[in-house]
Amino acid sequence: MSQWPAAKAKRVLAALLTLGWRVKRQTGSHKTLAREGWADVVFAFHDGEEIGPRMLARVAKHTGLRPEDL
């Protein structure tokens, strides 16, 4: 069983912004997020879209997101 719950993209983005990520630029639903000391990350999800545990684990690997941040 994964430690990651499924979550809406809007909630995940809000958690990333709380961690210090900022939207560097946006084209449509593709947001490029930036944070000091980290490589830029493209967040390409619509707000109402459900992100599953596997994808959340991938996002976490590149952003430092933890399950308790959601």
OpenMM code with the backbone's topology and positions (N, CA, C; nanometers):
from openmm import Vec3, app, unit

residues = "MET SER GLN TRP PRO ALA ALA LYS ALA LYS ARG VAL LEU ALA ALA LEU LEU THR LEU GLY TRP ARG VAL LYS ARG GLN THR GLY SER HIS LYS THR LEU ALA ARG GLU GLY TRP ALA ASP VAL VAL PHE ALA PHE HIS ASP GLY GLU GLU ILE GLY PRO ARG MET LEU ALA ARG VAL ALA LYS HIS THR GLY LEU ARG PRO GLU ASP LEU".split()
positions = [
    Vec3(0.0841, -0.1185, 0.0000),
    Vec3(0.0000, 0.0000, 0.0000),
    Vec3(0.0884, 0.1245, 0.0000),
    Vec3(0.0541, 0.2181, -0.0833),
    Vec3(0.1302, 0.3417, -0.0947),
    Vec3(0.0988, 0.4350, 0.0218),
    Vec3(0.1985, 0.5134, 0.0617),
    Vec3(0.1760, 0.6126, 0.1664),
    Vec3(0.1074, 0.7371, 0.1125),
    Vec3(0.0978, 0.7467, -0.0207),
    Vec3(0.0375, 0.8624, -0.0859),
    Vec3(-0.1102, 0.8396, -0.1109),
    Vec3(-0.1963, 0.9304, -0.0673),
    Vec3(-0.3381, 0.9230, -0.1041),
    Vec3(-0.3579, 0.9900, -0.2398),
    Vec3(-0.4652, 0.9594, -0.3068),
    Vec3(-0.4995, 1.0337, -0.4285),
    Vec3(-0.5438, 1.1734, -0.3846),
    Vec3(-0.5149, 1.2732, -0.4661),
    Vec3(-0.5510, 1.4105, -0.4300),
    Vec3(-0.5821, 1.4907, -0.5555),
    Vec3(-0.6630, 1.5919, -0.5407),
    Vec3(-0.6942, 1.6818, -0.6517),
    Vec3(-0.5711, 1.7682, -0.6816),
    Vec3(-0.5527, 1.8007, -0.8079),
    Vec3(-0.4373, 1.8792, -0.8503),
    Vec3(-0.4352, 2.0162, -0.7823),
    Vec3(-0.5503, 2.0752, -0.7620),
    Vec3(-0.5580, 2.2062, -0.6967),
    Vec3(-0.4988, 2.2004, -0.5557),
    Vec3(-0.5261, 2.0913, -0.4853),
    Vec3(-0.4747, 2.0730, -0.3493),
    Vec3(-0.3228, 2.0511, -0.3505),
    Vec3(-0.2751, 1.9747, -0.4469),
    Vec3(-0.1313, 1.9481, -0.4583),
    Vec3(-0.0571, 2.0777, -0.4905),
    Vec3(-0.1101, 2.1565, -0.5832),
    Vec3(-0.0480, 2.2832, -0.6186),
    Vec3(-0.0442, 2.3776, -0.4987),
    Vec3(-0.1520, 2.3825, -0.4223),
    Vec3(-0.1556, 2.4676, -0.3030),
    Vec3(-0.0486, 2.4243, -0.2026),
    Vec3(-0.0288, 2.2933, -0.1878),
    Vec3(0.0737, 2.2426, -0.0963),
    Vec3(0.2131, 2.2813, -0.1455),
    Vec3(0.2350, 2.2741, -0.2768),
    Vec3(0.3656, 2.3113, -0.3326),
    Vec3(0.3932, 2.4601, -0.3126),
    Vec3(0.2918, 2.5432, -0.3320),
    Vec3(0.3080, 2.6871, -0.3121),
    Vec3(0.3390, 2.7185, -0.1658),
    Vec3(0.2803, 2.6423, -0.0749),
    Vec3(0.3069, 2.6589, 0.0678),
    Vec3(0.4514, 2.6224, 0.1008),
    Vec3(0.5065, 2.5246, 0.0281),
    Vec3(0.6452, 2.4819, 0.0508),
    Vec3(0.7479, 2.5803, -0.0050),
    Vec3(0.7029, 2.6807, -0.0765),
    Vec3(0.7959, 2.7801, -0.1287),
    Vec3(0.8100, 2.7799, -0.2803),
    Vec3(0.7390, 2.6923, -0.3475),
    Vec3(0.7401, 2.6932, -0.4940),
    Vec3(0.6584, 2.8116, -0.5409),
    Vec3(0.6934, 2.8679, -0.6566),
    Vec3(0.6156, 2.9769, -0.7144),
    Vec3(0.5940, 2.9471, -0.8620),
    Vec3(0.4881, 3.0026, -0.9172),
    Vec3(0.4599, 2.9851, -1.0591),
    Vec3(0.5489, 3.0828, -1.1354),
    Vec3(0.6432, 3.0282, -1.2090),
    Vec3(0.7374, 3.1095, -1.2859),
    Vec3(0.6721, 3.1592, -1.4140),
    Vec3(0.6003, 3.0700, -1.4816),
    Vec3(0.5239, 3.1064, -1.6010),
    Vec3(0.4169, 3.0004, -1.6232),
    Vec3(0.3198, 3.0350, -1.7076),
    Vec3(0.2091, 2.9441, -1.7361),
    Vec3(0.1679, 2.9571, -1.8815),
    Vec3(0.1459, 2.8419, -1.9442),
    Vec3(0.0914, 2.8353, -2.0788),
    Vec3(-0.0224, 2.7344, -2.0757),
    Vec3(-0.1454, 2.7831, -2.0795),
    Vec3(-0.2596, 2.6928, -2.0667),
    Vec3(-0.2617, 2.6326, -1.9275),
    Vec3(-0.2701, 2.4994, -1.9208),
    Vec3(-0.2713, 2.4327, -1.7907),
    Vec3(-0.1313, 2.3925, -1.7450),
    Vec3(-0.0298, 2.4205, -1.8268),
    Vec3(0.1081, 2.3866, -1.7910),
    Vec3(0.1711, 2.5016, -1.7126),
    Vec3(0.1996, 2.4749, -1.5866),
    Vec3(0.2629, 2.5752, -1.5012),
    Vec3(0.4079, 2.5328, -1.4772),
    Vec3(0.5011, 2.6241, -1.4962),
    Vec3(0.6406, 2.5972, -1.4626),
    Vec3(0.6631, 2.6540, -1.3239),
    Vec3(0.6982, 2.5646, -1.2304),
    Vec3(0.7198, 2.6049, -1.0924),
    Vec3(0.8692, 2.6186, -1.0662),
    Vec3(0.9069, 2.7159, -0.9863),
    Vec3(1.0467, 2.7394, -0.9531),
    Vec3(1.0607, 2.7536, -0.8020),
    Vec3(1.1766, 2.7091, -0.7527),
    Vec3(1.2099, 2.7240, -0.6109),
    Vec3(1.3614, 2.7314, -0.6004),
    Vec3(1.4091, 2.8185, -0.5167),
    Vec3(1.5532, 2.8358, -0.4974),
    Vec3(1.6174, 2.7039, -0.4553),
    Vec3(1.7229, 2.6649, -0.5264),
    Vec3(1.7949, 2.5431, -0.4921),
    Vec3(1.7402, 2.4165, -0.5567),
    Vec3(1.6338, 2.4283, -0.6348),
    Vec3(1.5707, 2.3138, -0.7011),
    Vec3(1.5614, 2.3419, -0.8505),
    Vec3(1.5592, 2.2361, -0.9285),
    Vec3(1.5365, 2.2503, -1.0725),
    Vec3(1.3896, 2.2853, -1.0958),
    Vec3(1.3613, 2.3611, -1.2021),
    Vec3(1.2225, 2.3952, -1.2357),
    Vec3(1.1441, 2.2682, -1.2647),
    Vec3(1.0149, 2.2715, -1.2313),
    Vec3(0.9255, 2.1570, -1.2494),
    Vec3(0.8038, 2.2034, -1.3279),
    Vec3(0.7608, 2.1236, -1.4256),
    Vec3(0.6388, 2.1542, -1.5002),
    Vec3(0.5233, 2.0811, -1.4339),
    Vec3(0.4226, 2.1557, -1.3930),
    Vec3(0.3026, 2.1001, -1.3301),
    Vec3(0.1917, 2.1099, -1.4340),
    Vec3(0.1573, 1.9978, -1.4955),
    Vec3(0.0663, 1.9973, -1.6113),
    Vec3(-0.0662, 1.9279, -1.5805),
    Vec3(-0.1324, 1.9712, -1.4756),
    Vec3(-0.2597, 1.9110, -1.4363),
    Vec3(-0.3670, 2.0187, -1.4286),
    Vec3(-0.4894, 1.9835, -1.4653),
    Vec3(-0.6029, 2.0726, -1.4478),
    Vec3(-0.6436, 2.0689, -1.3012),
    Vec3(-0.6988, 2.1784, -1.2494),
    Vec3(-0.7316, 2.1902, -1.1074),
    Vec3(-0.8185, 2.0766, -1.0542),
    Vec3(-0.9182, 2.0353, -1.1290),
    Vec3(-1.0110, 1.9335, -1.0809),
    Vec3(-0.9647, 1.7911, -1.1041),
    Vec3(-0.8513, 1.7741, -1.1680),
    Vec3(-0.8002, 1.6416, -1.2012),
    Vec3(-0.7504, 1.5687, -1.0766),
    Vec3(-0.7809, 1.4401, -1.0679),
    Vec3(-0.7366, 1.3552, -0.9574),
    Vec3(-0.5971, 1.3016, -0.9897),
    Vec3(-0.5032, 1.3207, -0.8988),
    Vec3(-0.3672, 1.2691, -0.9170),
    Vec3(-0.3529, 1.1476, -0.8268),
    Vec3(-0.3165, 1.0356, -0.8863),
    Vec3(-0.3048, 0.9106, -0.8122),
    Vec3(-0.1760, 0.9002, -0.7326),
    Vec3(-0.1665, 0.7958, -0.6499),
    Vec3(-0.0504, 0.7778, -0.5624),
    Vec3(0.0833, 0.7674, -0.6370),
    Vec3(0.0874, 0.6972, -0.7483),
    Vec3(0.2140, 0.6830, -0.8211),
    Vec3(0.2625, 0.8167, -0.8771),
    Vec3(0.1719, 0.8921, -0.9342),
    Vec3(0.2106, 1.0222, -0.9893),
    Vec3(0.2497, 1.1181, -0.8777),
    Vec3(0.1812, 1.1111, -0.7647),
    Vec3(0.2176, 1.1961, -0.6511),
    Vec3(0.3583, 1.1633, -0.6022),
    Vec3(0.3940, 1.0361, -0.6019),
    Vec3(0.5286, 0.9962, -0.5614),
    Vec3(0.6325, 1.0537, -0.6573),
    Vec3(0.5998, 1.0562, -0.7860),
    Vec3(0.6922, 1.1144, -0.8847),
    Vec3(0.7067, 1.2645, -0.8645),
    Vec3(0.5941, 1.3316, -0.8412),
    Vec3(0.5979, 1.4766, -0.8165),
    Vec3(0.6810, 1.5037, -0.6910),
    Vec3(0.6616, 1.4229, -0.5878),
    Vec3(0.7332, 1.4409, -0.4616),
    Vec3(0.8831, 1.4256, -0.4790),
    Vec3(0.9238, 1.3338, -0.5634),
    Vec3(1.0663, 1.3091, -0.5866),
    Vec3(1.1355, 1.4346, -0.6411),
    Vec3(1.0645, 1.5118, -0.7214),
    Vec3(1.1226, 1.6301, -0.7841),
    Vec3(1.0967, 1.7597, -0.7078),
    Vec3(1.0065, 1.7570, -0.6086),
    Vec3(0.9678, 1.8815, -0.5427),
    Vec3(0.9897, 1.8813, -0.3905),
    Vec3(1.0132, 1.7665, -0.3310),
    Vec3(1.0276, 1.7608, -0.1863),
    Vec3(0.8954, 1.7534, -0.1121),
    Vec3(0.7882, 1.7320, -0.1847),
    Vec3(0.6549, 1.7189, -0.1230),
    Vec3(0.6501, 1.5925, -0.0374),
    Vec3(0.5827, 1.6008, 0.0760),
    Vec3(0.5646, 1.4844, 0.1650),
    Vec3(0.4154, 1.4595, 0.1834),
    Vec3(0.3770, 1.3359, 0.2161),
    Vec3(0.2333, 1.3064, 0.2349),
    Vec3(0.1672, 1.3963, 0.3391),
    Vec3(0.2390, 1.4310, 0.4437),
    Vec3(0.1791, 1.5158, 0.5476),
    Vec3(0.1595, 1.6598, 0.5029),
    Vec3(0.2221, 1.6993, 0.3913),
    Vec3(0.2021, 1.8348, 0.3369),
    Vec3(0.0650, 1.8506, 0.2742),
    Vec3(0.0046, 1.7386, 0.2342),
    Vec3(-0.1290, 1.7455, 0.1760),
    Vec3(-0.2267, 1.7533, 0.2877),
] * unit.nanometer
topology = app.Topology()
chain = topology.addChain("A")
for resn in residues:
    res = topology.addResidue(resn, chain)
    for name in ("N", "CA", "C"):
        topology.addAtom(name, app.Element.getBySymbol(name[0]), res)
